[in-house]
Amino acid sequence: MNTSWILRHAANLLFHINGDLSARVTQVLHGYSPRLDVYSIDETFVDLSGFGDRMEAHAARMRQAVRTQVGIPTCVGIAPTKTLAKLANHAAKKNPIFGGVCNLMNPQVRDYVMSRIPIGEIWGVGPATEAKLIAQGVKSAAALRDMPMALSRKIGTVVLERLVAELRGIACIDFEDVPPQRKGMAVTRSSGTPMTTFDVLAQAVTAHATCAAEKLRQHGLVAGTLTVFFHTNPHKPDRPQHSASRSVRLRPMSNHTFDLVDAAVSAARRGWRGDPSGNGCGYTKAGVILDDLLAEADRPAMLFQSDRPRDARLTDALDALNDRFGKKTVVLGREGFEGGWGLRAEHRSPRYTTRISDLPTVQV
């Protein structure tokens, strides 16, 4: 059985704070079930197989543990399929009678909830499909559940047919307790001030490529293709407009910071538009995209490839120092030290969970 969790974060928290809270919640959940399927930063499916009649009480204890150890409220939905679990979670969040835990293993509760949830709230029903279903008189989750399978396939292909089966309690969406291997990765940022010289753009691209290399190593992956893009502000048509995107094949495939930075800066130089003095358009966003990802152990060997233990030791040392003392403690010189390209954050919320310097102090 699957339990869907929704973490109701405050809207003004920054993404990396949400990521920190999500990781803490996942750590708590591991103490209550060996199988987790982390669907997104604020939602996780938990396998409760084997708990039988104790599922609801167990889920309530998990919810309380998250509130006590992490300090954020959650809602829990219990059901035999992922789609029903998300509906149960929606009901737990919207209806206070459930006390934060909605159990759809009970057929009477399931009928009560599904008859009251509109079709647009169902996981996987988009606006176009919603319009088609409403035209057929299908306006609630219960009505979709009772739709003939043949009609559901005709309206929304096998995708909608599978959704109907899920609503009937037939599990069609696999439980992925082992996350699938990533196919791509991107690091992009908007610039606080327009980047008008290539040196500033190169600093930003270097920072993005460094971050992308760190992510590759964290996941045990190597990249085969690197793409750099940058563009001006499209919302200011009165100023010169330009966008560029250049790709580089990485041979051999790599996750070394120096390889990715060299490739990224080279690609950015090929796309740069500027005068001989180095001045160009005011670029407001740049990014690095990695594709053709493979597990490091599966990297194809090159005929004339040489081992690079020195680079590996350097990147390991770089990761260790930044893990111990905080991000950007040690950076490549090419990234610069001024950070003029960084995102402006004058009104940023305090980072209470990730920066000890942001904790409030009490004057005695």
Buried (B, 14 or more C-beta within 10 A) or exposed (E): BBBBBBBEBEEEBBEEBBEBBBEBBBEBBEEBBEBBBBBEBBBBBBBBEEBEEEBBEBBBEBBEBBBEEBEBBBBBBBBBBBBBBBBBBBBBBBEEEBEBBBBBBEEEBBEBBBEBBEBBBBBBBEEEBBEBBBEEEBBBBBBBBEBEEEBBBEBBEEEBBBBBBBBBBEBBBEBEBEEEEEEEBBBEBEBBEBBBBBEBBBBBBBBBBBBBBBBBBEBEBBBBBBBBBBBBBEEEEEEEEBBBEBBBEBEBBBBBBBBBBBBBBBBBBEBBBBEEEEEBBBBBBBBBBBBBBBEBEEBEEEEEEEEBEEBEEBBEEBBEEBEEEEEEEEBBEBBBEEBEBBEEEEEEEEBEBBEEEEEEEEEE
